């Protein structure tokens, strides 16, 4: 069992550098073998040190969720950024995009005629320097338009002076049991239909962008040109329970100390309480998840409740209950949320603390 370095106080987010680098190389190789470009979503890690490793492994650029995240990574040398979000651009957002476009290739998402027209109006003569991808709903039913409406939105963007580069989707419904393969197939069909419609309408489609961590290695190649997985760098309890990563692929855990211990009395369960609650683990729990996180070294245990600074861990009857003061490694359910809750992370190799990395894009939500 890898130890928690003595220099790490709990709770603290730890990144296993060996596992992280292996995950980065594996995804890069898998997509390269399929002939797909990799544009990883940096909202998962928010750290320039990790982005640099992804780019060195062959990523063509980065995906981000906000202008603020784009600004952080551009400041650290990223030159190709896709803000994969249906932005609503006012005067201040337009000015920030203008500045970004002087140092990096910038693409944004849109899914409405109104948003495209507003973006063009506020960007003015800088609109031609910004690429736009029309977001397509491939079954997740969050944002995005149907493939049949792609030309309508692309036409508005072109008339507004923006450069239409293609289409994208987020197959978020792949984050559920038995759904990754179905979501990947629906993604390929929807993006293929949308790209064909744009081509027939006279648009030059250079980017057809899909992929998420559950679906990236299932992504079809008949129409799609790039994939945007994010969680793969760390893995998390959701991906483990979905079968999209193995326990040895988990690169990020939260170090926690047992602060309360109860053998149970028949009316109450055997349990320990650790000092890592929702303020470091995040509170996400899909309906299908078996708990609020997992313990990497004790897969039979279950986190049954979270408070702000406590997690209640129910222990099986045949397992040795951890002692008070024992330190455990907790896997968050949704790693993207956990990273955004801390200022920096402990970087560990072979049980030794080798560095601390600042979460540079933490809180850059606009």
NUNU-177796 format. One record per residue (C-alpha): residue number from 1; residue in three letters; x, y, z. Coordinates in steps of 0.1 Angstrom, whole numbers, m for minus. Each point is the difference from the previous one (the first is absolute). Example, Ala and Ser with C-alpha at 12.3 -4.5 7.8 and 13.67 -1.06 7.14 Angstrom:
<resi=1 | resn=ALA | u=123 | v=m45 | w=78> .
<resi=2 | resn=SER | u=14 | v=34 | w=m7> .
This chain:
<resi=1 | resn=UNK | u=0 | v=0 | w=0> .
<resi=2 | resn=UNK | u=16 | v=34 | w=m10> .
<resi=3 | resn=UNK | u=5 | v=20 | w=31> .
<resi=4 | resn=UNK | u=m12 | v=36 | w=5> .
<resi=5 | resn=UNK | u=31 | v=22 | w=4> .
<resi=6 | resn=UNK | u=6 | v=12 | w=35> .
<resi=7 | resn=UNK | u=2 | v=36 | w=m13> .
<resi=8 | resn=UNK | u=m37 | v=m2 | w=m12> .
<resi=9 | resn=UNK | u=m25 | v=12 | w=26> .
<resi=10 | resn=UNK | u=m36 | v=m11 | w=m4> .
<resi=11 | resn=UNK | u=m22 | v=6 | w=m18> .
<resi=12 | resn=UNK | u=22 | v=6 | w=m30> .
<resi=13 | resn=UNK | u=m3 | v=m8 | w=m37> .
<resi=14 | resn=UNK | u=28 | v=m22 | w=m13> .
<resi=15 | resn=UNK | u=10 | v=m8 | w=m36> .
<resi=16 | resn=UNK | u=20 | v=m31 | w=m7> .
<resi=17 | resn=UNK | u=24 | v=12 | w=m27> .
<resi=18 | resn=UNK | u=8 | v=m34 | w=m14> .
<resi=19 | resn=UNK | u=m37 | v=m9 | w=m5> .
<resi=20 | resn=UNK | u=m7 | v=35 | w=m14> .
<resi=21 | resn=UNK | u=27 | v=m2 | w=m26> .
<resi=22 | resn=UNK | u=m11 | v=m36 | w=m9> .
<resi=23 | resn=UNK | u=m36 | v=11 | w=m5> .
<resi=24 | resn=UNK | u=11 | v=29 | w=m22> .
<resi=25 | resn=UNK | u=21 | v=m22 | w=m22> .
<resi=26 | resn=UNK | u=m26 | v=m27 | w=m3> .
<resi=27 | resn=UNK | u=m28 | v=23 | w=m12> .
<resi=28 | resn=UNK | u=23 | v=18 | w=m24> .
<resi=29 | resn=UNK | u=11 | v=m34 | w=m15> .
<resi=30 | resn=UNK | u=m36 | v=m13 | w=m2> .
<resi=31 | resn=UNK | u=m13 | v=30 | w=m19> .
<resi=32 | resn=UNK | u=31 | v=2 | w=m22> .
<resi=33 | resn=UNK | u=m6 | v=m36 | w=m10> .
<resi=34 | resn=UNK | u=m36 | v=8 | w=m10> .
<resi=35 | resn=UNK | u=12 | v=30 | w=m21> .
<resi=36 | resn=UNK | u=m18 | v=25 | w=24> .
<resi=37 | resn=UNK | u=15 | v=32 | w=13> .
<resi=38 | resn=UNK | u=0 | v=4 | w=37> .
<resi=39 | resn=UNK | u=m12 | v=33 | w=15> .
<resi=40 | resn=UNK | u=m2 | v=m8 | w=38> .
<resi=41 | resn=UNK | u=m24 | v=19 | w=22> .
<resi=42 | resn=UNK | u=22 | v=20 | w=25> .
<resi=43 | resn=UNK | u=m30 | v=8 | w=23> .
<resi=44 | resn=UNK | u=7 | v=m33 | w=17> .
<resi=45 | resn=UNK | u=35 | v=9 | w=12> .
<resi=46 | resn=UNK | u=3 | v=38 | w=m4> .
<resi=47 | resn=UNK | u=38 | v=m3 | w=3> .
<resi=48 | resn=UNK | u=26 | v=12 | w=m26> .
<resi=49 | resn=UNK | u=24 | v=m28 | w=11> .
<resi=50 | resn=UNK | u=m25 | v=m26 | w=m12> .
<resi=51 | resn=UNK | u=m10 | v=18 | w=m31> .
<resi=52 | resn=UNK | u=37 | v=2 | w=m10> .
<resi=53 | resn=UNK | u=3 | v=m38 | w=3> .
<resi=54 | resn=UNK | u=m32 | v=m5 | w=m21> .
<resi=55 | resn=UNK | u=13 | v=22 | w=m27> .
<resi=56 | resn=UNK | u=35 | v=m17 | w=1> .
<resi=57 | resn=UNK | u=m18 | v=m33 | w=m5> .
<resi=58 | resn=UNK | u=m16 | v=12 | w=m32> .
<resi=59 | resn=UNK | u=m32 | v=19 | w=9> .
<resi=60 | resn=UNK | u=m7 | v=26 | w=m28> .
<resi=61 | resn=UNK | u=m13 | v=25 | w=25> .
<resi=62 | resn=UNK | u=m22 | v=3 | w=31> .
<resi=63 | resn=UNK | u=m37 | v=2 | w=7> .
<resi=64 | resn=UNK | u=m12 | v=23 | w=28> .
<resi=65 | resn=UNK | u=m34 | v=9 | w=14> .
<resi=66 | resn=UNK | u=4 | v=38 | w=5> .
<resi=67 | resn=UNK | u=18 | v=30 | w=m13> .
<resi=68 | resn=UNK | u=17 | v=2 | w=34> .
<resi=69 | resn=UNK | u=14 | v=m35 | w=m4> .
<resi=70 | resn=UNK | u=12 | v=9 | w=m35> .
<resi=71 | resn=UNK | u=17 | v=31 | w=13> .
<resi=72 | resn=UNK | u=19 | v=m21 | w=26> .
<resi=73 | resn=UNK | u=13 | v=m25 | w=m25> .
<resi=74 | resn=UNK | u=8 | v=26 | w=m26> .
<resi=75 | resn=UNK | u=21 | v=18 | w=27> .
<resi=76 | resn=UNK | u=19 | v=m33 | w=4> .
<resi=77 | resn=UNK | u=7 | v=m4 | w=m37> .
<resi=78 | resn=UNK | u=m30 | v=m19 | w=m15> .
<resi=79 | resn=UNK | u=m5 | v=12 | w=m36> .
<resi=80 | resn=UNK | u=m31 | v=m20 | w=m10> .
<resi=81 | resn=UNK | u=m31 | v=2 | w=22> .
<resi=82 | resn=UNK | u=m36 | v=m10 | w=m5> .
<resi=83 | resn=UNK | u=m26 | v=14 | w=25> .
<resi=84 | resn=UNK | u=m25 | v=m28 | w=m4> .
<resi=85 | resn=UNK | u=m29 | v=18 | w=14> .
<resi=86 | resn=UNK | u=m29 | v=19 | w=m16> .
<resi=87 | resn=UNK | u=13 | v=34 | w=10> .
<resi=88 | resn=UNK | u=m21 | v=31 | w=3> .
<resi=89 | resn=UNK | u=24 | v=28 | w=m9> .
<resi=90 | resn=UNK | u=m5 | v=35 | w=13> .
<resi=91 | resn=UNK | u=24 | v=30 | w=m3> .
<resi=92 | resn=UNK | u=24 | v=m12 | w=28> .
<resi=93 | resn=UNK | u=1 | v=m36 | w=m13> .
<resi=94 | resn=UNK | u=7 | v=13 | w=m35> .
<resi=95 | resn=UNK | u=29 | v=21 | w=12> .
<resi=96 | resn=UNK | u=15 | v=m30 | w=18> .
<resi=97 | resn=UNK | u=m4 | v=m22 | w=m31> .
<resi=98 | resn=UNK | u=17 | v=27 | w=m21> .
<resi=99 | resn=UNK | u=30 | v=m1 | w=23> .
<resi=100 | resn=UNK | u=2 | v=m37 | w=0> .
<resi=101 | resn=UNK | u=m2 | v=m2 | w=m38> .
<resi=102 | resn=UNK | u=33 | v=21 | w=m2> .
<resi=103 | resn=UNK | u=20 | v=m29 | w=16> .
<resi=104 | resn=UNK | u=m20 | v=m32 | w=m7> .
<resi=105 | resn=UNK | u=m23 | v=m16 | w=m25> .
<resi=106 | resn=UNK | u=m35 | v=4 | w=17> .
<resi=107 | resn=UNK | u=m31 | v=m20 | w=m8> .
<resi=108 | resn=UNK | u=m34 | v=4 | w=18> .
<resi=109 | resn=UNK | u=m32 | v=m19 | w=1> .
<resi=110 | resn=UNK | u=m35 | v=12 | w=m8> .
<resi=111 | resn=UNK | u=m34 | v=m16 | w=m3> .
<resi=112 | resn=UNK | u=m23 | v=28 | w=m10> .
<resi=113 | resn=UNK | u=m5 | v=26 | w=m27> .
<resi=114 | resn=UNK | u=m4 | v=27 | w=27> .
<resi=115 | resn=UNK | u=33 | v=m9 | w=17> .
<resi=116 | resn=UNK | u=19 | v=0 | w=m33> .
<resi=117 | resn=UNK | u=m14 | v=34 | w=m10> .
<resi=118 | resn=UNK | u=8 | v=15 | w=34> .
<resi=119 | resn=UNK | u=35 | v=m14 | w=m1> .
<resi=120 | resn=UNK | u=6 | v=15 | w=m35> .
<resi=121 | resn=UNK | u=m14 | v=34 | w=10> .
<resi=122 | resn=UNK | u=22 | v=4 | w=31> .
<resi=123 | resn=UNK | u=31 | v=m15 | w=m15> .
<resi=124 | resn=UNK | u=m2 | v=24 | w=m30> .
<resi=125 | resn=UNK | u=29 | v=m1 | w=m23> .
<resi=126 | resn=UNK | u=17 | v=m27 | w=23> .
<resi=127 | resn=UNK | u=m28 | v=m25 | w=m8> .
<resi=128 | resn=UNK | u=20 | v=m14 | w=m30> .
<resi=129 | resn=UNK | u=28 | v=m10 | w=23> .
<resi=130 | resn=UNK | u=m23 | v=m22 | w=21> .
<resi=131 | resn=UNK | u=m11 | v=m35 | w=m11> .
<resi=132 | resn=UNK | u=m34 | v=m13 | w=9> .
<resi=133 | resn=UNK | u=m12 | v=m36 | w=3> .
<resi=134 | resn=UNK | u=m38 | v=m7 | w=1> .
<resi=135 | resn=UNK | u=m9 | v=m21 | w=29> .
<resi=136 | resn=UNK | u=m21 | v=m31 | w=m8> .
<resi=137 | resn=UNK | u=m23 | v=m19 | w=24> .
<resi=138 | resn=UNK | u=10 | v=m36 | w=m5> .
<resi=139 | resn=UNK | u=m23 | v=m14 | w=27> .
<resi=140 | resn=UNK | u=11 | v=17 | w=33> .
<resi=141 | resn=UNK | u=m28 | v=26 | w=m4> .
<resi=142 | resn=UNK | u=19 | v=28 | w=18> .
<resi=143 | resn=UNK | u=12 | v=26 | w=m25> .
<resi=144 | resn=UNK | u=3 | v=m3 | w=m37> .
<resi=145 | resn=UNK | u=m23 | v=m1 | w=m30> .
<resi=146 | resn=UNK | u=m12 | v=m29 | w=m21> .
<resi=147 | resn=UNK | u=21 | v=m8 | w=m31> .
<resi=148 | resn=UNK | u=m28 | v=13 | w=m21> .
<resi=149 | resn=UNK | u=5 | v=35 | w=14> .
<resi=150 | resn=UNK | u=38 | v=1 | w=m4> .
<resi=151 | resn=UNK | u=m1 | v=20 | w=m32> .
<resi=152 | resn=UNK | u=m24 | v=26 | w=14> .
<resi=153 | resn=UNK | u=24 | v=7 | w=29> .
<resi=154 | resn=UNK | u=31 | v=m1 | w=m21> .
<resi=155 | resn=UNK | u=m15 | v=24 | w=m26> .
<resi=156 | resn=UNK | u=m7 | v=25 | w=28> .
<resi=157 | resn=UNK | u=35 | v=m3 | w=12> .
<resi=158 | resn=UNK | u=15 | v=5 | w=m35> .
<resi=159 | resn=UNK | u=m22 | v=30 | w=m6> .
<resi=160 | resn=UNK | u=12 | v=14 | w=33> .
<resi=161 | resn=UNK | u=36 | v=m2 | w=m12> .
<resi=162 | resn=UNK | u=11 | v=m30 | w=20> .
<resi=163 | resn=UNK | u=19 | v=m28 | w=m17> .
<resi=164 | resn=UNK | u=m20 | v=m32 | w=1> .
<resi=165 | resn=UNK | u=24 | v=m29 | w=5> .
<resi=166 | resn=UNK | u=m24 | v=m29 | w=7> .
<resi=167 | resn=UNK | u=m21 | v=m17 | w=26> .
<resi=168 | resn=UNK | u=4 | v=m15 | w=35> .
<resi=169 | resn=UNK | u=m20 | v=m19 | w=26> .
<resi=170 | resn=UNK | u=3 | v=m12 | w=35> .
<resi=171 | resn=UNK | u=m12 | v=m37 | w=4> .
<resi=172 | resn=UNK | u=m7 | v=5 | w=37> .
<resi=173 | resn=UNK | u=m26 | v=m27 | w=1> .
<resi=174 | resn=UNK | u=30 | v=m24 | w=m3> .
<resi=175 | resn=UNK | u=6 | v=6 | w=38> .
<resi=176 | resn=UNK | u=m24 | v=m27 | w=10> .
<resi=177 | resn=UNK | u=1 | v=m38 | w=2> .
<resi=178 | resn=UNK | u=m3 | v=m18 | w=m34> .
<resi=179 | resn=UNK | u=m1 | v=33 | w=m18> .
<resi=180 | resn=UNK | u=35 | v=8 | w=m13> .
<resi=181 | resn=UNK | u=m2 | v=m20 | w=m32> .
<resi=182 | resn=UNK | u=m35 | v=12 | w=m8> .
<resi=183 | resn=UNK | u=9 | v=36 | w=7> .
<resi=184 | resn=UNK | u=31 | v=m3 | w=m23> .
<resi=185 | resn=UNK | u=m21 | v=m14 | w=m28> .
<resi=186 | resn=UNK | u=m26 | v=28 | w=3> .
<resi=187 | resn=UNK | u=28 | v=25 | w=1> .
<resi=188 | resn=UNK | u=15 | v=m13 | w=m32> .
<resi=189 | resn=UNK | u=m34 | v=0 | w=m18> .
<resi=190 | resn=UNK | u=m10 | v=35 | w=12> .
<resi=191 | resn=UNK | u=33 | v=16 | w=m8> .
<resi=192 | resn=UNK | u=2 | v=m17 | w=m34> .
<resi=193 | resn=UNK | u=m35 | v=12 | w=m9> .
<resi=194 | resn=UNK | u=9 | v=36 | w=11> .
<resi=195 | resn=UNK | u=33 | v=0 | w=m18> .
<resi=196 | resn=UNK | u=m15 | v=m13 | w=m32> .
<resi=197 | resn=UNK | u=m27 | v=27 | w=1> .
<resi=198 | resn=UNK | u=26 | v=28 | w=5> .
<resi=199 | resn=UNK | u=21 | v=m13 | w=m29> .
<resi=200 | resn=UNK | u=m30 | v=m2 | w=m23> .
<resi=201 | resn=UNK | u=m8 | v=36 | w=10> .
<resi=202 | resn=UNK | u=34 | v=11 | w=m11> .
<resi=203 | resn=UNK | u=19 | v=1 | w=33> .
<resi=204 | resn=UNK | u=35 | v=m13 | w=2> .
<resi=205 | resn=UNK | u=m2 | v=m24 | w=30> .
<resi=206 | resn=UNK | u=35 | v=m4 | w=15> .
<resi=207 | resn=UNK | u=m9 | v=m11 | w=35> .
<resi=208 | resn=UNK | u=m26 | v=m26 | w=12> .
<resi=209 | resn=UNK | u=6 | v=m2 | w=37> .
<resi=210 | resn=UNK | u=m13 | v=m26 | w=24> .
<resi=211 | resn=UNK | u=11 | v=m23 | w=27> .
<resi=212 | resn=UNK | u=m1 | v=m2 | w=38> .
<resi=213 | resn=UNK | u=19 | v=m22 | w=24> .
<resi=214 | resn=UNK | u=m26 | v=m28 | w=m1> .
<resi=215 | resn=UNK | u=m4 | v=1 | w=m38> .
<resi=216 | resn=UNK | u=34 | v=12 | w=m13> .
<resi=217 | resn=UNK | u=15 | v=m34 | w=m8> .
<resi=218 | resn=UNK | u=m34 | v=m11 | w=m15> .
<resi=219 | resn=UNK | u=m3 | v=31 | w=m22> .
<resi=220 | resn=UNK | u=m6 | v=m8 | w=m36> .
<resi=221 | resn=UNK | u=22 | v=14 | w=m28> .
<resi=222 | resn=UNK | u=m23 | v=2 | w=m30> .
<resi=223 | resn=UNK | u=m7 | v=37 | w=7> .
<resi=224 | resn=UNK | u=16 | v=10 | w=32> .
<resi=225 | resn=UNK | u=35 | v=16 | w=m1> .
<resi=226 | resn=UNK | u=8 | v=7 | w=36> .
<resi=227 | resn=UNK | u=m10 | v=m11 | w=36> .
<resi=228 | resn=UNK | u=0 | v=21 | w=32> .
<resi=229 | resn=UNK | u=2 | v=m23 | w=30> .
<resi=230 | resn=UNK | u=10 | v=15 | w=33> .
<resi=231 | resn=UNK | u=m4 | v=m23 | w=30> .
<resi=232 | resn=UNK | u=23 | v=m26 | w=m15> .
<resi=233 | resn=UNK | u=31 | v=17 | w=15> .
<resi=234 | resn=UNK | u=m11 | v=m8 | w=35> .
<resi=235 | resn=UNK | u=m29 | v=m24 | w=m1> .
<resi=236 | resn=UNK | u=m26 | v=1 | w=28> .
<resi=237 | resn=UNK | u=m25 | v=m21 | w=18> .
<resi=238 | resn=UNK | u=m26 | v=5 | w=m27> .
<resi=239 | resn=UNK | u=23 | v=m12 | w=m28> .
<resi=240 | resn=UNK | u=11 | v=m30 | w=22> .
<resi=241 | resn=UNK | u=m36 | v=m10 | w=6> .
<resi=242 | resn=UNK | u=m9 | v=4 | w=m37> .
<resi=243 | resn=UNK | u=29 | v=m23 | w=m9> .
<resi=244 | resn=UNK | u=17 | v=27 | w=m20> .
<resi=245 | resn=UNK | u=32 | v=m2 | w=21> .
<resi=246 | resn=UNK | u=16 | v=m24 | w=24> .
<resi=247 | resn=UNK | u=10 | v=7 | w=35> .
<resi=248 | resn=UNK | u=36 | v=1 | w=m11> .
<resi=249 | resn=UNK | u=m9 | v=29 | w=m23> .
<resi=250 | resn=UNK | u=m11 | v=23 | w=29> .
<resi=251 | resn=UNK | u=26 | v=28 | w=2> .
<resi=252 | resn=UNK | u=m18 | v=23 | w=24> .
<resi=253 | resn=UNK | u=m11 | v=m7 | w=35> .
<resi=254 | resn=UNK | u=m7 | v=20 | w=31> .
<resi=255 | resn=UNK | u=21 | v=m8 | w=31> .
<resi=256 | resn=UNK | u=m23 | v=m3 | w=30> .
<resi=257 | resn=UNK | u=4 | v=m9 | w=37> .
<resi=258 | resn=UNK | u=m23 | v=m22 | w=21> .
<resi=259 | resn=UNK | u=m14 | v=24 | w=26> .
<resi=260 | resn=UNK | u=m28 | v=m21 | w=14> .
<resi=261 | resn=UNK | u=m5 | v=m38 | w=2> .
<resi=262 | resn=UNK | u=m30 | v=m22 | w=9> .
<resi=263 | resn=UNK | u=m2 | v=m38 | w=1> .
<resi=264 | resn=UNK | u=m38 | v=2 | w=m3> .
<resi=265 | resn=UNK | u=m26 | v=m16 | w=22> .
<resi=266 | resn=UNK | u=m25 | v=m16 | w=m23> .
<resi=267 | resn=UNK | u=m21 | v=31 | w=m1> .
<resi=268 | resn=UNK | u=28 | v=21 | w=m15> .
<resi=269 | resn=UNK | u=25 | v=m10 | w=m26> .
<resi=270 | resn=UNK | u=38 | v=m7 | w=4> .
<resi=271 | resn=UNK | u=15 | v=32 | w=m12> .
<resi=272 | resn=UNK | u=27 | v=25 | w=1> .
<resi=273 | resn=UNK | u=m1 | v=38 | w=m6> .
<resi=274 | resn=UNK | u=28 | v=17 | w=m19> .
<resi=275 | resn=UNK | u=9 | v=37 | w=m2> .
<resi=276 | resn=UNK | u=m8 | v=4 | w=m37> .
<resi=277 | resn=UNK | u=m35 | v=13 | w=m7> .
<resi=278 | resn=UNK | u=m18 | v=17 | w=m28> .
<resi=279 | resn=UNK | u=23 | v=30 | w=2> .
<resi=280 | resn=UNK | u=28 | v=m21 | w=m14> .
<resi=281 | resn=UNK | u=m17 | v=m30 | w=m17> .
<resi=282 | resn=UNK | u=m29 | v=19 | w=m15> .
<resi=283 | resn=UNK | u=m35 | v=m12 | w=4> .
<resi=284 | resn=UNK | u=m8 | v=m16 | w=m33> .
<resi=285 | resn=UNK | u=m17 | v=m34 | w=1> .
<resi=286 | resn=UNK | u=m18 | v=m14 | w=m30> .
<resi=287 | resn=UNK | u=m31 | v=m21 | w=8> .
<resi=288 | resn=UNK | u=18 | v=m31 | w=m11> .
<resi=289 | resn=UNK | u=32 | v=5 | w=21> .
<resi=290 | resn=UNK | u=5 | v=m22 | w=30> .
<resi=291 | resn=UNK | u=12 | v=29 | w=22> .
<resi=292 | resn=UNK | u=14 | v=35 | w=3> .
<resi=293 | resn=UNK | u=35 | v=m13 | w=m10> .
<resi=294 | resn=UNK | u=21 | v=m31 | w=5> .
<resi=295 | resn=UNK | u=31 | v=m10 | w=19> .
<resi=296 | resn=UNK | u=28 | v=m11 | w=m24> .
<resi=297 | resn=UNK | u=15 | v=m25 | w=24> .
<resi=298 | resn=UNK | u=m33 | v=m12 | w=14> .
<resi=299 | resn=UNK | u=m24 | v=m5 | w=m29> .
<resi=300 | resn=UNK | u=m25 | v=m18 | w=21> .
<resi=301 | resn=UNK | u=m7 | v=30 | w=22> .
<resi=302 | resn=UNK | u=m26 | v=26 | w=m9> .
<resi=303 | resn=UNK | u=m3 | v=37 | w=8> .
<resi=304 | resn=UNK | u=m36 | v=3 | w=10> .
<resi=305 | resn=UNK | u=m2 | v=36 | w=11> .
<resi=306 | resn=UNK | u=18 | v=33 | w=m4> .
<resi=307 | resn=UNK | u=1 | v=31 | w=22> .
<resi=308 | resn=UNK | u=20 | v=31 | w=m8> .
<resi=309 | resn=UNK | u=31 | v=m14 | w=18> .
<resi=310 | resn=UNK | u=m9 | v=m37 | w=7> .
<resi=311 | resn=UNK | u=m6 | v=m31 | w=m21> .
<resi=312 | resn=UNK | u=m17 | v=m30 | w=16> .
<resi=313 | resn=UNK | u=15 | v=m33 | w=m12> .
<resi=314 | resn=UNK | u=m19 | v=m32 | w=6> .
<resi=315 | resn=UNK | u=22 | v=m30 | w=5> .
<resi=316 | resn=UNK | u=m8 | v=m36 | w=m9> .
<resi=317 | resn=UNK | u=m4 | v=m24 | w=29> .
<resi=318 | resn=UNK | u=29 | v=m22 | w=m10> .
<resi=319 | resn=UNK | u=25 | v=28 | w=m4> .
<resi=320 | resn=UNK | u=24 | v=15 | w=25> .
<resi=321 | resn=UNK | u=m13 | v=34 | w=11> .
<resi=322 | resn=UNK | u=27 | v=27 | w=m4> .
<resi=323 | resn=UNK | u=15 | v=14 | w=31> .
<resi=324 | resn=UNK | u=m5 | v=36 | w=12> .
<resi=325 | resn=UNK | u=27 | v=21 | w=m16> .
<resi=326 | resn=UNK | u=4 | v=m24 | w=m30> .
<resi=327 | resn=UNK | u=4 | v=18 | w=m33> .
<resi=328 | resn=UNK | u=m21 | v=m12 | w=m30> .
<resi=329 | resn=UNK | u=m1 | v=10 | w=m37> .
<resi=330 | resn=UNK | u=m34 | v=10 | w=m12> .
<resi=331 | resn=UNK | u=m11 | v=1 | w=m37> .
<resi=332 | resn=UNK | u=m24 | v=29 | w=m8> .
<resi=333 | resn=UNK | u=m31 | v=m9 | w=m20> .
<resi=334 | resn=UNK | u=5 | v=29 | w=m24> .
<resi=335 | resn=UNK | u=37 | v=11 | w=m1> .
<resi=336 | resn=UNK | u=m7 | v=32 | w=m19> .
<resi=337 | resn=UNK | u=m19 | v=14 | w=29> .
<resi=338 | resn=UNK | u=25 | v=m11 | w=26> .
<resi=339 | resn=UNK | u=29 | v=17 | w=m18> .
<resi=340 | resn=UNK | u=m19 | v=33 | w=m2> .
<resi=341 | resn=UNK | u=m3 | v=0 | w=38> .
<resi=342 | resn=UNK | u=37 | v=2 | w=9> .
<resi=343 | resn=UNK | u=28 | v=25 | w=m6> .
<resi=344 | resn=UNK | u=27 | v=m25 | w=m8> .
<resi=345 | resn=UNK | u=7 | v=m37 | w=m1> .
<resi=346 | resn=UNK | u=27 | v=m23 | w=14> .
<resi=347 | resn=UNK | u=19 | v=m17 | w=m27> .
<resi=348 | resn=UNK | u=12 | v=m34 | w=11> .
<resi=349 | resn=UNK | u=23 | v=m27 | w=m15> .
<resi=350 | resn=UNK | u=7 | v=m33 | w=17> .
<resi=351 | resn=UNK | u=m15 | v=12 | w=32> .
<resi=352 | resn=UNK | u=22 | v=31 | w=1> .
<resi=353 | resn=UNK | u=m11 | v=36 | w=m3> .
<resi=354 | resn=UNK | u=18 | v=14 | w=m30> .
<resi=355 | resn=UNK | u=m18 | v=33 | w=m7> .
<resi=356 | resn=UNK | u=m31 | v=21 | w=5> .
<resi=357 | resn=UNK | u=m19 | v=14 | w=m30> .
<resi=358 | resn=UNK | u=m23 | v=30 | w=2> .
<resi=359 | resn=UNK | u=m35 | v=m5 | w=m14> .
<resi=360 | resn=UNK | u=6 | v=31 | w=m22> .
<resi=361 | resn=UNK | u=m35 | v=1 | w=m16> .
<resi=362 | resn=UNK | u=m19 | v=m7 | w=32> .
<resi=363 | resn=UNK | u=m31 | v=22 | w=3> .
<resi=364 | resn=UNK | u=4 | v=14 | w=m35> .
<resi=365 | resn=UNK | u=m37 | v=m7 | w=m7> .
<resi=366 | resn=UNK | u=m7 | v=30 | w=m23> .
